[in-house]
Amino acid sequence: MQWTNEIEITIGKVPSLNAFYSSKHWIFRKKEKDKWKAEIDRELAGYDLGEYTTAKIHIRCNYRYDVDNSIMVAKFVCDSLVDLGFIPDDSPKHVQEIKLLADKEITKDTAIVKISLR
């Protein structure tokens, strides 16, 4: 089956996994999640919803974190895809692939997220 829609969005510097969970109060985490989900939601608002069941997400980021600490951008994108109704949920049945790459060629403190849907 072909991938029927591709979306590309650019996101600013989300908190690192370490910063998000290291001795921060849950209120801080909730505010950060809400802030970044709102930015992602705005980016996705320009795209039509379809009847999609699966997604692949490829992320290139130029944060100054270890690449594994950049994973929060994937979490926030998955949450937005579900909350906005692009996919039913973010289980392995619906999110089949997440690739996270460090890319010094893109603008510093940004991530470019390519979402393939079918």
N, C-alpha and C positions, 0 to 999 in steps of 0.2 A: 504494500500500500504506500502511495506517495505521501510525502509531507505536503500539506495543502496551504499552509500559511507560515510565513516567517516574519517575525517582528524583531526589530533591533532598537534598543533603548540605551541611553547613556545615564548613568547614575553617579552621583557624587561619592565622596569617601564615607562609607558606612563604618561603624565602629568595628574594631577587630574582635574576633571571638574572645580573646583574652580580656580585652577591655569590657566587653559586654557582660561577661560572667564573673570577672575577678572582684570579689567583695563589693559589688555594687548592689544597692537596694533594688528590690523588684520595681519600685516606682521609676527609677532611672531606666531600667530595661524596658518598661512599658512605654515611657515617653520616647525613647530612641526607636523602638519598633514602630510606634504610631507615626513618628516623623518620617522615617524612611519608607514605610508602606504608603504614606500619602504621596511622597515624591514618585514612587513607582506607579501608583494608581494614576497619577496625572499623566505620566509617560504612556501608560497603556490605554488611557481614555480615548486616544485618537484612532484606535483600531476597532474594527467591528468584531463583535462576538460571533463565534460560529458554533457549530455542534462538534466540538473537539473532545477527544477522549484521552489523548496522550500528548506529552510534551517532551522535548529535549531542550536542555538549556546549556549554552556555551558562554562562558564568561571570560573575558580578558580584562585584567585589572592592573592598574599601576598605583597601587597603594604601597606604602613603604613597610608593609607587614610581610611576614613569612606567608607564602601562598595559602597554607592551611588556615591561617588566621583571617583570611578574606572570605571565608565561607558564609558569613552572615548575609552577604549580598544574595547568595543563592536562597537562603532561608526566606528573606524578605520577598524576593521575586516569586517563589513558590506560593507563599501565603497570599500575595496579591492575585496571582492567577486563579487560585481557588476562590477567594473572596469576591472577585469580580465575575466569576462564572465562566472563565475560559476553559477550565478543566474541573471535573467533579471533586477531586481531592488530590493530595500530593503523595499518595502511597506509591510504591514501586509499580503498581499496575498502570498508573497515569503519568508519573514522571519517570521515564525510562532511562534518562541519562543526564548527568550534570558534569560538565567539564569546567575546570577552573585553571586558568593559565595566568602567570605573571607576564605582563607585556610592557616593557619600558618604552615602546614606540608610541603608545597612546598618551593622551594628556595626563599629567601627574594628578593624582588624587581622584581619578575617575575609573569607572568600569563600563565596558561596553558589553551588553548582554544580548545575545541572539537567542531567540525563542522560536523553535520549530514546532508547529502544531499539526495534528491530524485528527 
